[in-house]
Amino acid sequence: MATSAAKSLMRGAIKIGIKTATAGLADGTEVEDVVRDFSALLSEQVDEIIAEKLKNVEEDRLALSKFREYLSDITNEIGHGKPLVFIIDELDRCRPDFALELLEQIKHLFSVKGLTFLLITNRTQLEESIRCKYGIGVDANNYLHKFVSLWISLPDKPINYKDHREVFTSYALHKMMNEKEQVFLTETITILKDLATFHNLSLRQIERMLSYFAIIHNITAGKNYNDTYQNLIAITCYMAADRPDLLAKIKTISYEDLLSELRLNRIESDSKEVSLYYLKQLIKFDLADKIVRQQMIDDNLVPKNPFGRYSESDIRIIANWLSNIST
């Protein structure tokens, strides 16, 4: 618009320039005539620019209408009268500005009969994206209702069915293994499944946890460690995937603080999480001093080493294997 206005002013510049330079003497007018001519010229050119813009808006509106009409026809043709559904997954993981722009474009361009968009997203995180762009004071819930007609929350797991995390862990591990490869650390796998369920891990977190397990499995070259060591491998893989902050301070953290952070301190001997109660005792023994260790041995809370030798901390040894690795 600024360029158009400049060109318009240039067309009258000679006339205005002559009158200004001669102060009205060249054609017998006064300087005031210059002001009137300039005002009239500017008003005329601005009117032309506005008219052109309005024409463009009308053309854009007609083009959008034609686009929607064509899209509706295509949708009806492809869907044979049934709704055509587009699925957009993990919208909350996109950049906030991109996610919101996508919502606005869907609403503006694709709101036609027979076309449905299914958004799979973390609503809380998407609302945070809105606040990030428009400010903390914005009502993110009302903003989303401009674009979303219906919200459905998926259940964590079907009632009376096996936990999907346990199923996915087995499935993902199977996909990771070569056809004839054998898993030796079977107890570790069992504990990983229990930890995934206990901590409500996402499928992505389970994949990351199994990646660390695969690294250790390869490092150990198929050695079949005892159950104690396999339990500690499992908790180390979990921390690497979900709580790297704990793994970073494993050299100095006490067993009390670690169990509290892992929420394992809540599990008692009569709990249904029998395997995690045993894991709790192993972690305590591994990080405890000699006095506490001896008391736990006397109370039969941990298995005795037939050789009577115990390392300073197996968890810290395993953690050191993963210290410079990230997935």
C-alpha positions in Angstrom: 0.0 0.0 0.0 2.9 2.4 0.8 4.4 1.7 -2.6 1.1 2.4 -4.4 0.7 5.7 -2.5 4.2 6.8 -3.4 3.6 6.1 -7.1 0.3 8.0 -6.9 2.0 11.0 -5.3 4.7 11.0 -8.0 2.2 11.4 -10.7 1.2 14.8 -9.3 4.7 15.8 -8.2 5.5 18.0 -11.2 2.3 20.0 -10.9 2.7 20.4 -7.1 6.4 21.2 -7.5 5.8 24.0 -10.0 3.2 25.7 -7.9 5.3 25.4 -4.8 8.5 26.7 -6.5 6.7 29.7 -7.9 4.6 30.3 -4.8 1.5 30.6 -7.1 3.1 33.3 -9.3 3.4 31.2 -12.4 -0.3 30.7 -12.9 -1.7 33.5 -10.8 -2.9 31.3 -7.8 -2.0 31.6 -4.2 -0.1 29.1 -2.1 -3.3 27.9 -0.5 -4.3 26.4 -3.9 -1.3 24.1 -3.5 -2.7 22.8 -0.2 -6.2 22.2 -1.7 -4.7 20.4 -4.8 -2.5 18.2 -2.6 -5.4 17.3 -0.3 -7.6 16.5 -3.2 -4.9 14.4 -4.9 -4.1 12.5 -1.8 -7.8 11.8 -1.1 -8.3 10.6 -4.6 -5.3 8.2 -4.5 -6.2 6.8 -1.1 -9.7 6.1 -2.3 -8.3 4.2 -5.3 -6.0 2.1 -3.0 -8.9 1.2 -0.6 -11.1 0.3 -3.6 -8.4 -2.0 -4.9 -7.9 -3.6 -1.5 -11.7 -4.2 -1.2 -11.7 -5.8 -4.6 -8.9 -8.1 -3.6 -10.7 -9.1 -0.4 -13.8 -9.9 -2.4 -11.7 -12.0 -4.9 -10.1 -13.8 -1.9 -13.5 -14.6 -0.4 -14.8 -15.9 -3.7 -11.6 -18.0 -4.1 -12.0 -19.5 -0.6 -15.7 -20.2 -1.4 -14.7 -22.0 -4.6 -12.0 -23.9 -2.7 -14.4 -25.2 -0.1 -17.0 -26.1 -2.7 -14.4 -28.1 -4.6 -13.1 -29.7 -1.4 -16.6 -30.7 -0.4 -17.1 -32.4 -3.8 -13.8 -34.3 -3.5 -14.6 -35.3 0.0 -18.0 -36.7 -1.0 -16.5 -38.5 -4.0 -13.7 -40.1 -2.0 -15.8 -40.9 1.0 -18.8 -42.1 -1.0 -21.1 -40.1 1.3 -19.3 -41.1 4.5 -17.1 -38.7 6.5 -13.4 -38.4 5.4 -11.2 -38.4 8.5 -7.7 -36.9 8.8 -5.8 -37.9 11.9 -3.2 -35.5 13.3 -1.1 -37.1 16.0 1.1 -35.4 18.7 0.1 -31.9 17.9 1.2 -30.9 21.4 4.8 -31.8 20.5 5.0 -29.3 17.7 6.3 -25.7 18.1 3.5 -23.7 19.8 3.2 -21.2 16.9 3.0 -24.0 14.4 0.4 -26.0 16.3 -1.8 -22.9 16.8 -1.4 -21.8 13.1 -2.4 -25.4 12.0 -5.6 -25.2 14.1 -6.5 -21.9 12.7 -5.8 -23.0 9.1 -8.0 -26.1 9.6 -10.8 -24.0 10.9 -10.4 -21.3 8.2 -9.8 -23.5 5.1 -11.2 -27.0 5.8 -14.5 -26.4 7.5 -16.6 -28.3 5.0 -19.3 -30.9 5.3 -18.0 -34.5 5.3 -14.5 -33.6 6.4 -13.4 -34.3 10.0 -10.1 -33.8 11.7 -9.2 -36.1 14.6 -6.5 -34.5 16.8 -4.6 -36.7 19.1 -2.9 -34.5 21.6 -2.1 -33.8 25.3 -4.7 -31.1 26.0 -2.8 -29.6 29.0 0.4 -29.1 26.9 -1.6 -27.7 24.0 -3.2 -25.1 26.4 0.3 -24.2 27.6 1.2 -23.6 23.9 -1.6 -21.1 23.8 -0.5 -19.3 26.9 3.0 -19.3 25.6 1.9 -17.4 22.4 -0.9 -15.2 23.7 0.1 -14.7 27.4 -0.6 -16.3 30.7 -3.9 -14.4 31.2 -5.6 -15.9 28.1 -8.4 -18.4 28.6 -6.8 -21.4 26.8 -9.8 -23.6 27.3 -12.2 -21.1 25.6 -9.7 -20.5 22.8 -9.5 -24.2 22.0 -13.3 -24.5 21.9 -13.2 -22.2 18.8 -11.6 -25.1 16.9 -12.6 -28.3 18.7 -16.2 -29.5 18.7 -15.8 -32.5 21.0 -13.2 -33.7 23.5 -12.7 -37.4 24.4 -10.3 -38.6 27.0 -8.9 -42.0 26.4 -8.8 -44.4 29.4 -5.4 -45.3 30.8 -6.2 -49.0 30.2 -9.3 -51.1 29.7 -10.7 -52.6 32.8 -10.1 -56.4 33.2 -7.4 -56.4 30.5 -3.7 -56.8 30.8 -1.9 -53.5 31.3 -0.9 -52.2 27.8 2.5 -51.1 29.0 3.4 -54.7 29.8 2.1 -55.9 26.5 3.9 -53.1 24.6 7.2 -53.8 26.4 7.1 -57.4 25.2 6.1 -56.4 21.7 8.8 -53.7 21.5 11.5 -56.0 22.8 10.5 -58.6 20.3 10.8 -56.1 17.4 14.2 -55.0 18.7 15.7 -58.4 18.7 17.2 -60.3 15.7 15.4 -63.4 14.6 17.7 -65.9 16.4 18.9 -63.6 19.2 18.3 -64.8 22.7 17.6 -62.6 25.8 19.6 -63.7 28.8 18.5 -61.0 31.2 15.0 -62.3 31.6 14.6 -61.1 35.2 15.5 -57.6 34.1 12.7 -57.7 31.5 10.2 -58.7 34.2 11.2 -55.8 36.4 11.2 -53.3 33.5 7.6 -54.3 32.8 6.7 -53.7 36.5 8.4 -50.4 36.6 6.7 -49.3 33.4 3.3 -50.0 34.9 4.1 -48.6 38.4 5.4 -45.3 37.0 2.8 -45.1 34.2 5.4 -44.7 31.5 4.4 -43.6 28.0 5.2 -45.8 25.1 8.0 -43.5 24.0 9.5 -43.7 27.5 9.3 -47.5 27.4 11.1 -47.5 24.0 13.8 -45.3 25.5 14.1 -47.6 28.5 14.5 -50.7 26.3 17.1 -48.9 24.3 19.2 -48.6 27.4 18.5 -52.2 28.2 19.7 -53.2 24.7 22.9 -51.3 25.3 23.6 -53.1 28.5 22.6 -56.4 27.0 25.2 -55.9 24.3 27.8 -54.7 26.8 27.4 -57.8 29.0 27.7 -60.1 25.9 25.0 -62.5 26.9 26.2 -63.1 30.4 23.4 -64.5 32.6 23.8 -62.4 35.8 22.1 -63.4 39.0 18.7 -62.0 39.9 20.1 -59.3 42.2 22.3 -57.8 39.5 19.5 -58.0 36.9 17.1 -56.1 39.2 19.7 -53.3 39.6 20.2 -53.3 35.8 16.4 -52.7 35.4 16.3 -49.8 37.8 19.3 -48.2 36.2 17.7 -48.5 32.7 14.5 -46.9 34.1 16.4 -44.0 35.7 18.3 -43.4 32.4 15.1 -43.2 30.5 12.7 -41.4 32.9 14.8 -39.9 35.7 18.2 -39.0 34.3 18.5 -36.4 37.1 18.7 -39.2 39.6 21.3 -41.1 37.6 23.4 -37.9 37.4 23.7 -37.8 41.2 23.8 -41.6 41.8 27.4 -41.3 43.2 26.3 -39.2 46.2 22.5 -39.9 46.7 21.5 -41.8 49.8 19.3 -44.9 49.5 16.6 -43.1 51.5 16.4 -40.2 49.0 16.6 -42.5 46.0 13.8 -44.7 47.2 11.7 -41.6 48.0 12.3 -40.1 44.5 11.4 -43.4 42.9 8.3 -43.7 45.1 9.4 -47.2 46.1 9.5 -46.2 49.7 5.7 -46.5 49.7 5.8 -50.2 48.9 5.5 -52.5 51.9 6.0 -56.2 52.3 2.3 -57.0 52.0 1.9 -55.0 48.8 0.8 -56.6 45.6 4.0 -55.3 43.9 6.0 -58.1 45.3 8.8 -57.8 42.8 9.2 -54.0 43.4 9.3 -54.6 47.2 12.2 -56.9 46.6 13.8 -54.3 44.3 13.4 -51.8 47.1 15.4 -54.0 49.5 18.1 -54.5 46.9 18.5 -50.8 46.2 18.7 -50.1 50.0 21.4 -52.8 50.4 23.4 -51.6 47.4 23.7 -48.0 48.6 23.8 -48.7 52.4 26.8 -48.7 54.7 28.3 -51.9 56.2 26.2 -51.7 59.3 22.9 -51.5 57.5 24.0 -54.2 55.0 24.9 -56.6 57.8 21.5 -56.1 59.5 19.7 -56.7 56.3 21.6 -60.0 55.8 20.8 -61.1 59.3 17.2 -60.3 58.7 17.2 -62.3 55.5 16.0 -59.3 53.5 18.6 -59.9 50.7 20.2 -63.1 49.5 23.6 -63.9 50.9 26.6 -63.9 48.7 28.1 -67.5 48.9 31.6 -65.9 48.6 30.8 -63.4 51.3 32.0 -60.5 49.1 29.9 -57.5 48.0 30.8 -54.7 45.7 30.7 -51.1 46.9 27.7 -50.4 44.7 26.5 -52.3 41.7 24.1 -49.6 40.7 26.9 -47.1 40.4 28.9 -49.5 38.3 26.0 -50.0 35.9 25.3 -46.3 35.8 28.8 -45.7 34.8 28.3 -47.8 31.7 25.5 -45.4 30.6 27.1 -42.2 31.8 28.1 -41.0 28.4 25.2 -42.4 26.4 21.9 -40.8 25.6 19.0 -42.0 23.4 
